[in-house]
Amino acid sequence: MNETMERPSGGARAPQPDGPVAEKTGTGGKSPLVELLDYAGTRKALAYVGCALSALSAVFTMMPYACVWFVVRDLVSVYPHWERAESATTWAVMAVVFALVGIALYFCALMSTHLASFRIAANMRKEMTRHVARIPLGYFSAHSSGEMRRVIDGCAGQTEDVIAHKLPDFIGSLTAPVVFLVVTFLFDWVMGLLCLVPIAVSFFAMWWMMGREDARGGRHFMELYQAALVRMSTAATEYVRGIPVVKVFQQTVLSFRAFHEAIVDYREMATQYTEYCCKPQVIQLVAINSTFAVLVPAGIVLAATAPDFPAFLTDFLFYVFFSALTTTMMSKIMYSSEAVMIAEDAMRRINSIMEVPVVVEPDAAARRSPGDASIEFVGVGFTYPQAAQPALCDVTLRVPEGATAALVGPSGGGKSTLASLIPRFWDADEGTVLVGGVDVRLIPTEELMRTVAFVFQNDRLFKRSIADNVRAGRPGATDGEVLEALHAAQCDDIIAKLPEGIDTVVGTEGVYLSGGECQRIALARAVLKDAPIVVLDEATAFSDPENEALIQKALETLREGKTVLMIAHRLSTVAGVERTFVIDRGSLVEQGRHDELIAQGGLYARMWRDYQTGATWKIERDDTHDA
């Protein structure tokens, strides 16, 4: 369970626990089952042993039917003096022995594949978790936690079942028809051929139902099915997380809509596929159970022309008994085919995460440390993945060390995108982002994270104690240092009302914090981190007037001796900063101090007038209401 696994951007690495790690540059057209086995490490051999034992078990499972034929042959040949059929007992014992050996081999096959599957599922989860920790943080803004959980945990669980149970059955189901064909033509080729007619019909029905590649085929349905499960998981996660807000605002029906629609979509999709499969499924089930119905009338016709009736009767009885095997064999083939489709879809979803390029660390020779705490963008351009239009175009600006600057502009203009390039949530497509005069791509990620503190507008707290939430900024901090950071972030009133102080676990036993209180805890985390550069993404977005005043005091403490880049929609919060940069449609359109931008009469001036008008309108409405 200690395999070392890595995967390069856009590719994969097969886990090799006891030796060098071999890089995989792609799947190379591999079968999904073979791709899954690449995660087994040293237990990969067990999977192959399990497959071999399953194939051997299929052969031994067929042998009792041949033994039964010999028993019937001996009994018929001495009828009515059955006591003379001395070899019949031997054949009967051999039938039992073959059956027991087949069962034992199948048990050993399952043990081997289970051991391999447990390692595969564990390695898959480990590798995906390790890879997720290395991909750009911006990726998570476009992919919900429910979707990620479904892929990392759900798909790994599915593949575990495929390898543990379906893989040996799949190999056995491939071996059984070969042995079946040999045995069916061993005694009477005519009746053997008749036994194949229902099987041929069953195979056609299975292909009709599952094997086609069209828009309604089984493979397409499997993709829709898994996508529907992801949607339901995502919607359920978001609904459960939002229950406190839902209850407060009495929006239960409206908030349930997304979850309900996901369930309805899944129901309609599954219902349509069930109706589509109705006819081929009926044909398939009738066919695999109708071999006896084909043999009986054929046997009556053939009996009239049989030169040796006792020998014919022996063959006929054998095929009647042997035909019962058809149902089990075809059922295994059908479910094994479904398993291949499940594995294929699971691997496609897993690879959708594993192929996300990771944050590339600089080579040891190229690594550099920031010279100071300045921030600079030089000709920066960036386009989000799959986006048609660039989010940033040729942005050039500089924030000197120790200065406080602001990014303002219309919503969706690119402010948050620009700020996210500093800690490498994304990497710029064009130009250079510099921290301390050094390209951020040449700064080791760990050092860059120590240099930059990022306070989001929707910071979420872990379901852990207040102390642990704050200590995330500096894991080795003492309780005293945590309390100092909370005091600097104006959190004394929050701690005072909590039943266990800083040891109170957020989110349990009715302990919930408002948006403004959560933001102050997040600021305490940034204070404790004490990074020389602080990026504030609309830090007062969810605050009431009282919390906003406290947050502003906390920000004053946080900004002391730091380089600060603020993103703000409330222009009053940035009116006193040294420099303001106006971003619109991905471009830097204006820059300067507040009074300089007002004098220019451009976009910032219009935004300021609108802000002043809105503030005045609110006051007037309040005065009128009081009157």
PyMOL commands that set and color helices and strands:
alter all, ss='L'
color gray80, all
select helices_A, chain A and resi 32-37+41-77+82-84+86-132+137-141+145-187+189-211+218-241+243-249+252-288+291-303+309-322+325-354+415-420+440-442+445-451+466-471+479-488+492-497+501-503+515-529+545-559+571-573+594-600+603-626
alter helices_A, ss='H'
color red, helices_A
select strands_A, chain A and resi 12-14+22-24+375-382+392-399+404-408+430-435+438-439+452-455+533-537+563-567+579-584+587-592
alter strands_A, ss='S'
color yellow, strands_A
deselect
rebuild
show_as cartoon
